[in-house]
């Protein structure tokens, strides 16, 4: 989706084919989008109707992954400012054959579901409001205007979001003028799977763990032991596409911001519209699409930069403790020998060895974990590399260490 809200479908072959919807759809409503290539032509359908088409040459064969919500789109015509989709996605499907326009229209029609009806017989206009008594929102309103002794049938569509499995018949309130007789029957049925979530009373020290929120641009904090639909303890602002987060021994929070190529540092316990106490930013920093972040025992800051996504270099940059402003790294790992390929996660062990998770599959390579000895800099080869089909690595993003080994996610 473009910044303006147009939906784009395309493929890359001898030339890049990109179909763009003439209308915009960033309206906070659900929409059904289908892209079809039938071997000769490409088609774009929105909400069951074709909105664009193009005679297209065969796309390039590619072995990789289906990705939802993120992709390498900088080389597409009129790309959005972020590679991440700023919305919600649901019910994705890929077919080994080209859907026809009739099949697309039928799929879209099926999303509307069954429609309840209401019938009123009266000698005057009648307004009926039905409010279900179960745990759902369904407030259909039926208005029928007829001549005396005639029957009017109106269709009512009720959209409900229940929180449990239920079938409910709502009560109906009918308001009429004298001598008016009205009969209204409305049935709203909703079925959902309820998830039981246990809540517990936090007993830990405040602010034990923090979460970065990429689309909303803030950090939320929760007490350890939190469970269920709980409110966060704090949320910081002034963040731009925050990705990675780490804490030092004093509880200060370090956050990488992808869109602004910065690292912002917040005081322990920071809450609300808190300004950072330090910001690493500027042309000397070497920050380029910063992702993961970690600190060593001395407070030095290590940042993974997935710069190849933006046409730059993948690097690991290290900054002295308490660095701020346009600070130059005290060490930079980069070059062909490093085996860095779209580095996302980073961690350090007690000896200062550096562990990096590479999401290599995003750039046409393999996912891996590379390990560098403490003090590594320049075009340093890793001392160990974990990669291959037996490893179970797939879209390696985060990495953490315990007393016995490594875990990634």
Order of alpha helices (4+ residues) and beta strands (2+ residues): beta-beta-beta-beta-beta-alpha-beta-beta-beta-beta-beta-beta-beta-beta-beta-beta-beta-beta-beta-beta-beta-beta-beta-beta-beta-beta-beta-beta-beta-beta
